[in-house]
Amino acid sequence: MGNPEETTIKLDRSVALVLFDFLSRTTDEEDGEPLNEALQHKAELPALWATLAALEEVLTEPFAADYSARVKAARAEVIKKLGGAFPASG
C-alpha cells in the first residue's frame, strides 16, 4: 500500500511534457516571478515546484538533444487531443 500522504495521477505523456516545459519556464525563472499575478497564496509556488520535480523524475525528454522539437510535437498532440485555449496560439 502506498504512502497515504502521496497522490498518484496519470497524464498523457504529451500533456506531461507540455506541463513540464511550462513549469520549468515559469516557476524556475526568478523564483516564479512570471506567475506572481496568478498566485494567490505562498503555498502555490512550492506546490508547482513539487509538480515540476515529480515530472522531472519520470520524463526523459528534457535531457534529449532535440528537446525543443519534442515539446513542439507534444504541444501539437495536446491541441489535437484536447483542443486549445487560444484559437490563434502556437
C-alpha positions in Angstrom: 0.0 0.0 0.0 1.3 3.5 -0.9 2.1 6.4 1.3 -1.3 8.0 2.4 0.4 11.4 2.1 1.0 10.9 -1.6 -1.3 11.1 -4.6 -0.7 9.4 -8.0 -2.1 10.9 -11.1 -1.9 9.7 -14.7 -1.2 12.1 -17.5 -0.9 11.7 -21.2 2.9 11.9 -21.9 2.4 14.9 -24.3 0.4 16.7 -21.5 3.2 15.9 -19.0 5.9 17.3 -21.3 3.9 20.5 -22.1 3.3 20.9 -18.4 6.9 20.3 -17.6 8.1 22.9 -20.1 5.6 25.5 -18.9 6.5 24.9 -15.2 10.2 24.9 -15.9 9.9 28.2 -17.7 7.6 29.9 -15.3 8.5 28.6 -11.8 12.3 28.5 -12.1 12.7 32.0 -13.6 13.3 34.5 -10.8 11.6 32.2 -8.2 8.3 32.2 -10.1 8.2 35.9 -11.0 6.3 35.3 -14.2 3.5 33.8 -12.1 3.2 36.4 -9.4 -0.1 37.8 -10.6 -1.7 34.4 -10.8 -0.5 33.1 -7.4 -2.9 33.8 -4.6 -1.1 32.0 -1.7 2.5 31.4 -0.7 2.0 27.6 -0.8 1.1 27.6 -4.5 4.7 28.2 -5.9 6.2 25.4 -3.8 3.4 23.1 -4.9 4.2 23.9 -8.5 7.9 23.3 -7.8 7.0 19.9 -6.4 4.9 19.1 -9.5 7.9 20.1 -11.7 10.2 17.8 -9.7 7.8 14.9 -10.0 7.6 15.4 -13.7 11.4 15.6 -13.9 11.7 12.2 -12.2 9.6 10.5 -14.9 10.3 12.3 -18.1 13.4 11.7 -20.2 12.6 14.2 -22.9 14.1 17.3 -21.1 17.5 15.7 -21.4 17.2 14.9 -25.1 19.2 16.9 -27.6 16.0 17.5 -29.6 14.0 18.7 -26.5 12.6 21.8 -28.3 11.3 19.6 -31.2 9.8 17.2 -28.7 8.0 20.0 -26.9 6.7 21.4 -30.2 5.4 17.9 -31.1 3.8 17.4 -27.7 2.1 20.8 -27.9 0.6 19.8 -31.3 -0.5 16.5 -29.8 -2.2 18.2 -26.9 -4.0 20.5 -29.2 -5.1 17.6 -31.4 -6.4 15.6 -28.5 -7.7 18.3 -26.2 -8.1 21.5 -28.2 -6.5 24.8 -27.4 -7.3 27.7 -25.1 -6.5 30.3 -27.6 -7.6 29.9 -31.2 -4.6 31.7 -32.7 -1.9 30.4 -30.4 1.0 28.2 -31.5 
